[in-house]
Amino acid sequence: MKAMILAAGRGERLRPLTDTVPKPLVKVAGKPLIEYHIERLAAAGIVDIVINCAWLAEVLMAHLGDGSRFGVNLHYSLEQSALETGGGIKKALPLLGDAPFLVINGDIFIERLPELPTALAAGKLAHLWLVANPAHHPQGDFALRQQRLSSEGTNKLTFAGIGLYDPALFNDCTERRFALGPLLKTAMQQQQISGEQYSGFWCDVGTIERLAEAETFVMKQQ
């Protein structure tokens, strides 16, 4: 299995840290955020990793290199300007191959990878992980019922920014820049998306305050 780390965002809410440092290199307890993902992917045996980048891309690529020091092979999908999540994944498809691949948001911190299925269930184009709604997103995103996801209903959970995707999900996408959410909601209406809840520590490192939360968790584990 291959993986993709989404790392093209500007990180406006983390300024001034991200004025000179790309968001994936912002440090959590002394280590760049993206390195936690790379190390956990490597430990899970996922060694072919695609990273999309735009803002300060040259700084990110210079820091990470070809991935050999992590025991992985890093490939970069360059964007002149961020293409949003859907557009970024679609542009990277030639690097990801024909089999289902894992995608992780580069601006989240997780204590571990979820247990990954060996394949998508029959008729499914994606499998998503969700978390209990954080304080900054109380309304949630999707309703989860017996591993079936819906954009309708009550008691919604928040999309964790971790998903397993079949390349066929993007077959009908013709735009260059587009969001992933509407595409997922359309597939949910066709019952083509499964999901489950992620039980480990999860933090959307989108602000200075939430960066501190992630650092506090790491420090407690040491």
N, C-alpha and C positions, 0 to 999 in steps of 0.2 A: 504494500500500500504506500502511496505517496501522500504527502501533506502539503498544505499551503498555509502560510502565516500572513494575514492581512496587515500590512504595515505602511500603507501609503498616506494615511491621514496626517493632517497638519498639527493636530493637538492643541487647538486654540485655548482650551480651558486649562491647559498645563503651562501656559506661558507665565513667566518668562523662561522656564526651563527649556521649552521647545523652540525658542528663538534661534538657538545655536546647536541644539541636539535633536535629532529625529526622535519622535515619541517612543519608538521601540527601544531606544538606547537610554531612556530615562531609567535611573537606577532604583531598584527596590532592595534595600538593605545591602547596598554596595555592589549589586550585580545588575546589569542591564536587563530590563524586563523580558526582552525577546530571548535572552539566553536561557531563561527558565524553560520556555517552550522547547527550544532546540534540544536541551539536555533531556527533557522528558520524552520527547519524540525519539531521540536516539536510544534511550533506555528501553523503549517499547519496540525497538527494532525497525523503526521508520527512519530510513537514512536518506531518502530523496525528498528534499524539501524545497518548495518554491516560495519565494518572498516577493510580494509586489511592493514597489516603493516609488515615491514621487518627491515629497519634501525632503531635502537634504539627502537624496538617494546616494550620492557619492560618499557621504560620511558613513552611512549605514553599511554600504558594500565594503568600504575600506576596513571598517572595524571587524566585520564578520568573515570577510574573505570567502574562500571556497568551501568553508565548513570543515576542513580536515582536522582542525584542532578540537572539534566537537565529535569527530568520528562520523560526520555526515557529508552529503553532497548538497551544497546550496546552489540554487538556480534563481536568477532574478528576473522579474517581469517589470520592466521600467514603464512608468506612466509619466507623460509630460505634465499632466495635472491629474489629480485623483479621479478615478472613474466610478466612484462609489463601489459598494461591495459587489453587486451583481456584475457590473462592467469589469471590475478588476479580476474577478474569477474567470469570466468569459475570455478575457484577453490572455490569461495564463493557461487556458486549456491545452494548447499545443505542448506545454511543458509538463502537463499533468497526466496525459495519456488517456486511454479508453476505459480504464477501470474506475470504480468509485474511489474517491479520495477524501481525505480529512481536511477540513478548513478550521482554523482557529483565529479568532480576532487577536491581533497583536497587542491590543491595549487592555487585555484582561489578565488577571493573575489567578491561577488555579493551583491548588496544592498538589494535584496529580491529574493525569489524564483519566478520563472515564474508561471503563472497560469497553473496548471497541468490538463491535460485531465483526465476524469474518466476512459477512456480505450483507447487502440490503435485502430486506424481505421481498418476496415476489410482488411485483407490481408497484414497488416503492421507488421514488426518485431521490429521496433524501431521508435522513434520520437525524433529528435535532435533539440537543440536550437543553434542558431548561432548569432554572433555579427559582427558589422562593423569591418573591418580589422584594428588591432592595428599597430602601427608603426613598431614593430618588426616582423610582419607577414603580409606584404602588399599583398602577392599573394592570401591569403585566402585558403580555403579548399574545399568547396562545393558550387555549384550553386543552388539557391533556386528559384523555379518557382511554384507559386500557391500551396505551402506546399509540393511540390515534390522536393526531393534532387537528385543531380547528381554530380558525380566527374568530369564531363566534362562541358565545356562551359565557358563563360566569366562572369565578374562581380561576382566573387565568394565571399562568406563571410567566416568568421573564425568559426570553431566549438568551442562552448563556454565551452565544457567539462561538459555539462549537457545533459542527455539523459534518455529517458524512454525505457526500453528494455523488450522484450518478451524472456523468457529463451530459447525458440526454436531457437533463432538466433544462439546459440552456439552448436546446436545439432551435427553438422558435424565437430566440432573442435576436433582434436585428439592430437594436440601438447599440451605440458604442459605450455610452455612459448611462447606467441605470441602477436603481436600488434593488436589493435582493428581496425585501419584504413583500412587495406585490407579486413577484414571481412565486414565492412560497405560498402565499394565500391562494393563488389560482390553483396550484397543485394540491393544496389541502382540500379544495372543493371537489377535486377528483379522487380524494382519499389516497393520494400518492405520497403522503408524508407521514412517517412514524416518529415517535419521540419517547423520551424518558427523562426523569428528573435526575440531575447531578447532585450528589449528596456531599461532596467535599467543599472545602472553603473556596469561595469564588468572590472576586472583587473586580468591578469595572474601574480600572485605574484611569478615570477621565478627569479627575480634578486633583489639586494638591491635597485636599482632605482625604480622598479615597486612596491616594498614593500612601499617605501616612497609615491608613488602615492595613494595607498590604504589608508595609514594613513592620508594623506591630506584630502581625501574624508570623512573619518569618523570624523575627527576633525571638518570639516565644518558643519556636521550634528548635532553636539552637541550644 
